[in-house]
Amino acid sequence: MKRLPLIVALFALTAAGRPVLEPKLHDVPGGVFTSLARVEGTELAGNSVVVEGGLLYFGAENTLSVFDISTPLKPRLVGRTGGIGRVRQMAVSKGMVYIASRETGLWIVDARQATAPKVLSRFDTIELATGICVAGNVAMVGLRQNGVEFIDVSDPRRPAHIRIEKTNESQHTAYRDGICFSGDWGAGEVTMIDAHDMATVKTLRTIRLRGHGDGVDLKGNLLYASTGHHYHDLTGKTKRPRKPGDKGFGEGHALEIVDIADVANPKVLGRCKFDSFYALGMDMWMPRVGDDGRYVFCADTYNGLYAVDAKDPAAMKIVGRVTVPDPKKPDFPGTPVTSVAVGNGAVYMTAMDCGLVVVGCPVAKARKPVCHKSPENVGFRMPYGQELGHFSAWTPRRRGQVRAVAPFGDYVYVACGQAGLSVLKATDGAYVEVAAFDLPFCGD
């Protein structure tokens, strides 16, 4: 690999006052990992990685980088763009990149020309944007406390709110055959949402997990769910552990596989337990299954990256592990591994203070890109009712969140988020819009 320019190397060594951390390959019986290489020059705070069609998309801090992985073990940088809110999770469809960025919402980047990716828009999500998946012209964004927000992205320069569906703390979303799956954190659930038609979205049921819920993946009739933090007793006979020494404390880290052939009656086929550990700060876990369906690769934050042989879901076994030791935290397994993607002969992971890492893995097989059919009635807009009592209300004609108001005499200036700026005038006890300015965003 090429050596970093001195100025870049010095920046890396001093980023956030911490040195660059190096990954460690563990010796595991029957191990499938063969090599490790940190990709030099990548931002250290790696948070998301996606592989699609021979390209790798790496999100860190406020940047998106695109790599050519035609030589899987040696990613080659071909394009980069900045000016994005801090990347949390990403979804890629036909070269369009959709980025969940927590407090700064949803970002859409056109990377169809990989050498020159460009930001097209930012959308003001209702709450912290954590998870993201895309089906045709609809983005489905996990919003933590507010469930899943469905967003019309048919015009990627002007995304528009369609509706929300409440779940118990959505952190991750996945979609297949008209159903959106939401990994729900503290509740330890996966919520199944009928999203065939935007006019009739409804929750079908929940699948209870034996740990805090988060990342999900789908292949065939199987759902792969990563869990973490504390063990959940599904019988309800014992209380949730809250402090060290409680039964199940820190023992919720695992991969669970669920048969969803009958969506009305999902069946848990097996659970592969990972090392027990508990720490707040980075509370996210992600599974990614290879094309053959046998091997599943799980980013388990502080516990690192696991490879799981899932040929028999009832008797899964760990066949690989990578951690990123942090000398300043010797009691931790390592610094957080935040994301994982599967290539051909390689697995790619991101980690804090380490950036992008290539893990040699001869059994890894990249999935073929899947372009999901768009749900019906994408132009539907949920009519939210209001029980006002003795209040009156005004709402923007175009969907947007009212973020701030500034009264001036008989007028009120209203910041309407995606709907721009409106000017209202008091008329016969009510406010009537007398002017509107179509801005990309107005927050105050």
NUDREN-743844 format. One record per residue (C-alpha): y, z negated, x. Coordinates in steps of 0.02 Angstrom, whole numbers. Last residue first. Example, Ala and Ser with C-alpha at 12.3 -4.5 7.8 and 13.67 -1.06 7.14 Angstrom:
BEGIN
LOVEX      y      z      x
LOVEX    -53   -357    684
LOVEX   -225   -390    615
This chain:
BEGIN
LOVEX      y      z      x
LOVEX   1476   -597  -1790
LOVEX   1307   -510  -1775
LOVEX   1344   -328  -1813
LOVEX   1214   -198  -1764
LOVEX   1205     -8  -1750
LOVEX   1372      1  -1843
LOVEX   1396     89  -2010
LOVEX   1564     17  -2060
LOVEX   1586    -31  -2243
LOVEX   1737    -46  -2356
LOVEX   1783   -113  -2528
LOVEX   1627   -215  -2564
LOVEX   1652   -325  -2718
LOVEX   1653   -514  -2716
LOVEX   1649   -609  -2880
LOVEX   1767   -720  -2977
LOVEX   1862   -577  -3059
LOVEX   1881   -481  -2895
LOVEX   1872   -563  -2724
LOVEX   1867   -425  -2594
LOVEX   1726   -383  -2475
LOVEX   1728   -293  -2308
LOVEX   1560   -244  -2232
LOVEX   1504   -228  -2051
LOVEX   1336   -156  -1997
LOVEX   1177   -147  -2100
LOVEX   1068   -190  -1948
LOVEX   1152   -362  -1939
LOVEX   1264   -386  -2091
LOVEX   1422   -463  -2014
LOVEX   1533   -492  -2166
LOVEX   1723   -484  -2172
LOVEX   1789   -577  -2324
LOVEX   1949   -529  -2412
LOVEX   2064   -618  -2534
LOVEX   2153   -707  -2391
LOVEX   2050   -683  -2233
LOVEX   1872   -752  -2237
LOVEX   1756   -721  -2086
LOVEX   1570   -713  -2122
LOVEX   1416   -720  -2009
LOVEX   1235   -660  -1992
LOVEX   1196   -574  -2157
LOVEX   1029   -494  -2123
LOVEX   1017   -307  -2154
LOVEX    942   -186  -2279
LOVEX   1067    -54  -2337
LOVEX   1164    -97  -2495
LOVEX   1215   -264  -2419
LOVEX   1189   -418  -2528
LOVEX   1317   -517  -2630
LOVEX   1284   -683  -2713
LOVEX   1350   -797  -2848
LOVEX   1312   -983  -2857
LOVEX   1294  -1090  -3015
LOVEX   1105  -1070  -3021
LOVEX   1062   -937  -2893
LOVEX    877   -904  -2910
LOVEX    866   -747  -2804
LOVEX    739   -606  -2809
LOVEX    692   -506  -2655
LOVEX    664   -324  -2697
LOVEX    540   -266  -2563
LOVEX    590    -95  -2495
LOVEX    465     48  -2512
LOVEX    497    199  -2400
LOVEX    331    174  -2308
LOVEX    243    205  -2473
LOVEX     68    229  -2400
LOVEX     11    154  -2236
LOVEX     18    270  -2083
LOVEX   -147    331  -2013
LOVEX   -187    244  -1851
LOVEX   -173    339  -1687
LOVEX   -312    271  -1576
LOVEX   -306    304  -1389
LOVEX   -479    306  -1307
LOVEX   -528    136  -1239
LOVEX   -540    114  -1051
LOVEX   -708     68   -975
LOVEX   -733    -82   -861
LOVEX   -907    -95   -782
LOVEX   -845    -55   -605
LOVEX   -715   -196   -609
LOVEX   -580   -199   -475
LOVEX   -439   -312   -532
LOVEX   -265   -239   -518
LOVEX   -124   -367   -531
LOVEX     52   -347   -601
LOVEX    179   -485   -571
LOVEX    134   -641   -472
LOVEX    264   -773   -513
LOVEX    197   -773   -692
LOVEX     43   -667   -719
LOVEX      1   -493   -782
LOVEX   -173   -419   -785
LOVEX   -251   -248   -761
LOVEX   -439   -220   -767
LOVEX   -513    -80   -663
LOVEX   -660     40   -660
LOVEX   -584    141   -800
LOVEX   -443     40   -876
LOVEX   -436   -118   -981
LOVEX   -276   -215  -1016
LOVEX   -233   -399   -996
LOVEX    -86   -514  -1031
LOVEX     -8   -682   -987
LOVEX   -101   -757   -840
LOVEX     -9   -922   -825
LOVEX      2  -1010   -654
LOVEX   -160  -1089   -598
LOVEX   -301  -1209   -640
LOVEX   -168  -1346   -649
LOVEX   -184  -1511   -555
LOVEX   -123  -1430   -392
LOVEX     43  -1384   -473
LOVEX    163  -1342   -330
LOVEX     27  -1246   -239
LOVEX      8  -1131   -390
LOVEX   -161  -1046   -395
LOVEX   -171   -877   -485
LOVEX   -341   -871   -569
LOVEX   -474   -736   -585
LOVEX   -641   -756   -670
LOVEX   -797   -652   -697
LOVEX   -964   -648   -785
LOVEX   -939   -780   -921
LOVEX  -1084   -780  -1043
LOVEX  -1109   -737  -1225
LOVEX  -1267   -791  -1316
LOVEX  -1233   -767  -1502
LOVEX  -1121   -617  -1468
LOVEX  -1265   -530  -1377
LOVEX  -1190   -390  -1272
LOVEX  -1037   -501  -1256
LOVEX  -1029   -515  -1066
LOVEX   -864   -604  -1042
LOVEX   -736   -573   -905
LOVEX   -608   -713   -889
LOVEX   -427   -709   -831
LOVEX   -328   -865   -788
LOVEX   -353  -1042   -853
LOVEX   -164  -1067   -857
LOVEX   -141   -919   -976
LOVEX   -310   -873  -1054
LOVEX   -309   -684  -1028
LOVEX   -479   -627  -1093
LOVEX   -580   -475  -1043
LOVEX   -723   -424  -1157
LOVEX   -874   -328  -1094
LOVEX  -1006   -253  -1206
LOVEX   -902   -151  -1327
LOVEX   -931      9  -1228
LOVEX   -745     52  -1234
LOVEX   -689   -113  -1161
LOVEX   -632   -263  -1263
LOVEX   -464   -347  -1239
LOVEX   -439   -531  -1280
LOVEX   -271   -623  -1272
LOVEX   -215   -805  -1263
LOVEX    -42   -878  -1286
LOVEX     36  -1050  -1267
LOVEX    139  -1040  -1108
LOVEX    244  -1198  -1099
LOVEX    127  -1335  -1158
LOVEX    -20  -1392  -1056
LOVEX   -202  -1424  -1102
LOVEX   -362  -1380  -1012
LOVEX   -548  -1363  -1048
LOVEX   -631  -1216   -963
LOVEX   -687  -1072  -1075
LOVEX   -808  -1076  -1221
LOVEX   -894   -916  -1281
LOVEX   -913   -919  -1470
LOVEX  -1032   -822  -1580
LOVEX  -1066   -717  -1734
LOVEX   -932   -784  -1850
LOVEX   -959   -698  -2018
LOVEX   -826   -614  -2125
LOVEX   -862   -612  -2313
LOVEX   -730   -518  -2412
LOVEX   -696   -403  -2264
LOVEX   -879   -351  -2263
LOVEX   -901   -262  -2096
LOVEX   -791   -401  -2024
LOVEX   -918   -477  -1902
LOVEX   -825   -609  -1801
LOVEX   -826   -638  -1613
LOVEX   -745   -796  -1542
LOVEX   -676   -811  -1366
LOVEX   -635   -986  -1306
LOVEX   -507  -1118  -1259
LOVEX   -509  -1256  -1391
LOVEX   -566  -1396  -1277
LOVEX   -395  -1466  -1228
LOVEX   -425  -1624  -1330
LOVEX   -588  -1604  -1426
LOVEX   -620  -1790  -1449
LOVEX   -461  -1886  -1410
LOVEX   -452  -1948  -1231
LOVEX   -291  -1859  -1191
LOVEX   -179  -1855  -1345
LOVEX   -164  -1762  -1510
LOVEX   -341  -1717  -1562
LOVEX   -351  -1648  -1740
LOVEX   -430  -1776  -1853
LOVEX   -618  -1784  -1881
LOVEX   -722  -1748  -2036
LOVEX   -629  -1587  -2078
LOVEX   -790  -1488  -2065
LOVEX   -701  -1354  -1963
LOVEX   -678  -1472  -1815
LOVEX   -542  -1383  -1718
LOVEX   -550  -1394  -1528
LOVEX   -379  -1408  -1445
LOVEX   -273  -1290  -1340
LOVEX   -338  -1112  -1352
LOVEX   -415   -971  -1453
LOVEX   -446   -787  -1423
LOVEX   -513   -683  -1567
LOVEX   -622   -527  -1559
LOVEX   -653   -442  -1726
LOVEX   -808   -334  -1742
LOVEX   -854   -194  -1862
LOVEX   -812    -58  -1737
LOVEX   -688   -127  -1611
LOVEX   -544   -245  -1646
LOVEX   -435   -360  -1541
LOVEX   -349   -525  -1577
LOVEX   -233   -641  -1481
LOVEX   -174   -807  -1552
LOVEX   -264   -949  -1641
LOVEX   -273  -1133  -1597
LOVEX   -456  -1180  -1581
LOVEX   -618  -1175  -1679
LOVEX   -565  -1029  -1790
LOVEX   -547  -1012  -1977
LOVEX   -544   -836  -2049
LOVEX   -411   -813  -2181
LOVEX   -412   -712  -2342
LOVEX   -344   -557  -2427
LOVEX   -157   -579  -2406
LOVEX    -56   -451  -2502
LOVEX     43   -291  -2474
LOVEX     63   -190  -2634
LOVEX    217    -82  -2610
LOVEX    184    -57  -2424
LOVEX     15     21  -2465
LOVEX   -141      3  -2358
LOVEX    -77   -162  -2287
LOVEX   -206   -284  -2356
LOVEX   -180   -436  -2246
LOVEX   -318   -532  -2155
LOVEX   -259   -696  -2080
LOVEX   -344   -755  -1920
LOVEX   -341   -943  -1909
LOVEX   -315  -1092  -1796
LOVEX   -176  -1167  -1901
LOVEX    -74  -1200  -1744
LOVEX    -73  -1016  -1692
LOVEX   -106   -884  -1822
LOVEX   -183   -721  -1758
LOVEX   -132   -593  -1889
LOVEX   -249   -452  -1939
LOVEX   -172   -305  -2033
LOVEX   -293   -208  -2143
LOVEX   -275    -26  -2193
LOVEX   -417     42  -2088
LOVEX   -368    -54  -1930
LOVEX   -220   -157  -1874
LOVEX   -187   -293  -1746
LOVEX    -58   -433  -1742
LOVEX    -18   -580  -1629
LOVEX     78   -744  -1641
LOVEX     87   -775  -1828
LOVEX    125   -954  -1877
LOVEX     31   -990  -2039
LOVEX     56   -828  -2134
LOVEX    192   -760  -2248
LOVEX    199   -574  -2286
LOVEX    365   -490  -2252
LOVEX    448   -334  -2322
LOVEX    513   -159  -2280
LOVEX    647   -188  -2149
LOVEX    719    -31  -2071
LOVEX    712     48  -1897
LOVEX    856    167  -1858
LOVEX    830    255  -1691
LOVEX    641    257  -1715
LOVEX    661    353  -1879
LOVEX    487    331  -1956
LOVEX    497    153  -1890
LOVEX    488     63  -2058
LOVEX    461   -122  -2021
LOVEX    331   -241  -2093
LOVEX    367   -422  -2046
LOVEX    214   -534  -2024
LOVEX    220   -723  -2046
LOVEX    384   -818  -2053
LOVEX    342   -964  -1937
LOVEX    290   -855  -1787
LOVEX    358   -684  -1829
LOVEX    212   -568  -1795
LOVEX    278   -391  -1805
LOVEX    192   -249  -1897
LOVEX    271    -82  -1855
LOVEX    251     53  -1987
LOVEX    270    242  -1963
LOVEX     93    275  -1902
LOVEX     10    106  -1883
LOVEX     93     -4  -1752
LOVEX     51   -175  -1681
LOVEX    162   -317  -1620
LOVEX    154   -504  -1590
LOVEX    295   -626  -1545
LOVEX    458   -578  -1630
LOVEX    555   -740  -1659
LOVEX    629   -734  -1836
LOVEX    691   -608  -1964
LOVEX    686   -463  -1844
LOVEX    848   -380  -1791
LOVEX    792   -209  -1729
LOVEX    839   -137  -1560
LOVEX    846     50  -1534
LOVEX    809    204  -1429
LOVEX    784    134  -1255
LOVEX    741    270  -1131
LOVEX    588    310  -1023
LOVEX    623    441   -889
LOVEX    471    479   -782
LOVEX    351    447   -925
LOVEX    429    577  -1037
LOVEX    347    513  -1195
LOVEX    421    346  -1146
LOVEX    537    326  -1296
LOVEX    574    140  -1306
LOVEX    583     40  -1467
LOVEX    640   -141  -1463
LOVEX    596   -275  -1591
LOVEX    681   -444  -1599
LOVEX    800   -523  -1474
LOVEX    735   -700  -1502
LOVEX    552   -653  -1468
LOVEX    548   -484  -1381
LOVEX    412   -386  -1470
LOVEX    413   -214  -1389
LOVEX    362    -48  -1466
LOVEX    330     90  -1340
LOVEX    319    272  -1394
LOVEX    203    372  -1282
LOVEX     87    425  -1421
LOVEX     74    245  -1484
LOVEX    104     96  -1371
LOVEX    110    -87  -1424
LOVEX    198   -222  -1324
LOVEX    207   -412  -1313
LOVEX    335   -538  -1249
LOVEX    466   -433  -1159
LOVEX    636   -515  -1128
LOVEX    766   -410  -1219
LOVEX    780   -235  -1149
LOVEX    917   -168  -1036
LOVEX    796    -95   -910
LOVEX    702     67   -886
LOVEX    565    123   -768
LOVEX    467    280   -724
LOVEX    329    349   -613
LOVEX    259    197   -523
LOVEX     87    234   -450
LOVEX    -59    121   -494
LOVEX   -190    113   -356
LOVEX   -357     47   -418
LOVEX   -363    168   -565
LOVEX   -320    328   -472
LOVEX   -262    423   -626
LOVEX   -167    261   -657
LOVEX     11    332   -670
LOVEX    128    186   -696
LOVEX    268    156   -822
LOVEX    388     10   -803
LOVEX    480    -82   -943
LOVEX    616   -204   -896
LOVEX    705   -358   -964
LOVEX    584   -493   -902
LOVEX    422   -402   -868
LOVEX    335   -264   -965
LOVEX    206   -150   -884
LOVEX    148     11   -967
LOVEX     -3     94   -887
LOVEX    -37    279   -907
LOVEX   -200    376   -914
LOVEX   -199    393  -1103
LOVEX   -142    219  -1152
LOVEX   -151     57  -1053
LOVEX    -45    -93  -1103
LOVEX     24   -237   -998
LOVEX    133   -384  -1050
LOVEX    218   -536   -975
LOVEX    246   -509   -790
LOVEX    375   -631   -721
LOVEX    359   -569   -542
LOVEX    439   -399   -567
LOVEX    334   -265   -483
LOVEX    372   -217   -302
LOVEX    197   -244   -238
LOVEX     51   -219   -356
LOVEX    -59   -371   -324
LOVEX   -233   -317   -271
LOVEX   -399   -398   -313
LOVEX   -578   -339   -288
LOVEX   -756   -341   -356
LOVEX   -752   -416   -530
LOVEX   -917   -398   -624
LOVEX   -992   -566   -575
LOVEX  -1177   -595   -605
LOVEX  -1155   -776   -553
LOVEX   -967   -811   -533
LOVEX   -876   -822   -366
LOVEX   -693   -837   -413
LOVEX   -562   -707   -364
LOVEX   -392   -783   -323
LOVEX   -222   -709   -363
LOVEX    -72   -731   -247
LOVEX     90   -818   -292
LOVEX    260   -752   -237
LOVEX    367   -898   -183
LOVEX    475   -998   -304
LOVEX    662  -1027   -313
LOVEX    674   -923   -472
LOVEX    643   -770   -364
LOVEX    656   -819   -180
LOVEX    507   -729   -110
LOVEX    532   -581   -226
LOVEX    714   -563   -179
LOVEX    672   -567      6
LOVEX    540   -434    -21
LOVEX    661   -324   -116
LOVEX    791   -337     23
LOVEX    660   -304    157
LOVEX    592   -146     74
LOVEX    416   -182     11
LOVEX    274   -118    119
LOVEX    178     31     54
LOVEX      0      0      0
